Every structure is written in structure tokens, then in C-alpha cells.
Amino acid sequence: MSKKTENAETQQFDFEAALEQLEELVSAMEEGDLSLEQSLQSFEKGIKLTRECQTALSKAEQKVQKLLDDAGTTEPLDFAGDKEDED
């Protein structure tokens, strides 16, 4: 994937808007007023939004790491959410 394509994808995805949509979906599902079909559609959309948000966060983490590497700091960051190192 070229940088131009990657930048266009990054600019197209609005993390805050996706997170807001996800919160609205969860609220609607918690109210229990949705039909089974609507609940399934909301669940599918929620999964898609969650994956997109996770991808955006991962890309942001990689970008931060790259910036730190470019600044001369080459040790990996220990993010509070990372549980891989705790095993």
C-alpha cells in the first residue's frame, strides 16, 4: 500500500465519530427496544466499528513508536494495556 493510499485511509476514518457511533449502538442495544434483526445488525456494525478503532489505535501506536525511534529512542514502549509481557 502506498503512503498516499494509507494517508487517504487515515484521513477518511474519524476515530471520534466511530467511537460515538459505537456508544450509540451499545446504548440502543442496552435499552432492549430493538428487534432481533435490528440487534444483530447493530452487533455486526459494532464489531466492525470496534475493529476499525483497534486498527486506528494500532496505527497510531506504530506512528508514535516510529517517531520515538527517529528521535533516537529505540526501546519499545510499555503501554498500560499490553498484557503480553506479563505472562
N, C-alpha and C positions, 0 to 999 in steps of 0.2 A: 504494500500500500504506500503510495507516495505521500510526502509530507503535506502537499496541497489537499489531497483527499482526506487525510487524517485531520487537518485543521478544519476543513469544512464540516466533518462529522462532529468535531468537538464544539464548533460554534452552533450547530443545529441542536444539539442536546442541551436542554435547560434543566440542570440538576434541581434547582429550587422548585421549578414548575412540576417536575416529575415527582418530587417528594410531596408536594402539596396534593397532587392527584392521588398519590398513594394513601395519604392521610384521609382524603375524602372517601376513597374506596373502603378503607377499613371502617370508618365511621358508619357508612351506609350498611355495610355487612353486619356490624355490631348491633345496629338498630333492629335487625331481623325482619324488616319490611320487604325485602327483596324476594322474588320468586326463586325457585331452584335454578332456573335457567339464568336469571339475572345474577344470582350469586356465583354461578360457575363462570360466567363472562367476567364478572368483577374479579374473581380469583385469578383467572388467566391474565387479565390486564395487570393485576397487582404483581404477579410473578414476573411478567415482562418488565414492568417499571423497576422492580427490585433488582433484576439482573442488569438493567441499563444503569441504574445508580451505582451498583457494585463495580461495574466496568469503568464508569467515570471516576469513581474514587480510586480505583486501582491505577488508572492512567495518571491521575493527579499525584498519587504516591510515587509513581515512577518518575514523573517530571521533577518532583521535589528532590528525589534521590539523585537524579542526573544533575540538577543544579548544584547540589552539595558536592557531588563528585567533581564537577567543573571548578568548584571553589577550592579544591584540594583536599576535601574531606572524603575519604574513600571507605570509611567504616559504615556498614549498614545501620539504618535507624531501627530502634526497638520501639515499635508502636504499641500502645497500651492494649489494642485489640488483638495483637498477634499472640496466638497461644502455641504456635509450633515449637518455640524454643523452650517451653515449659515442660515438655514431655520427659 
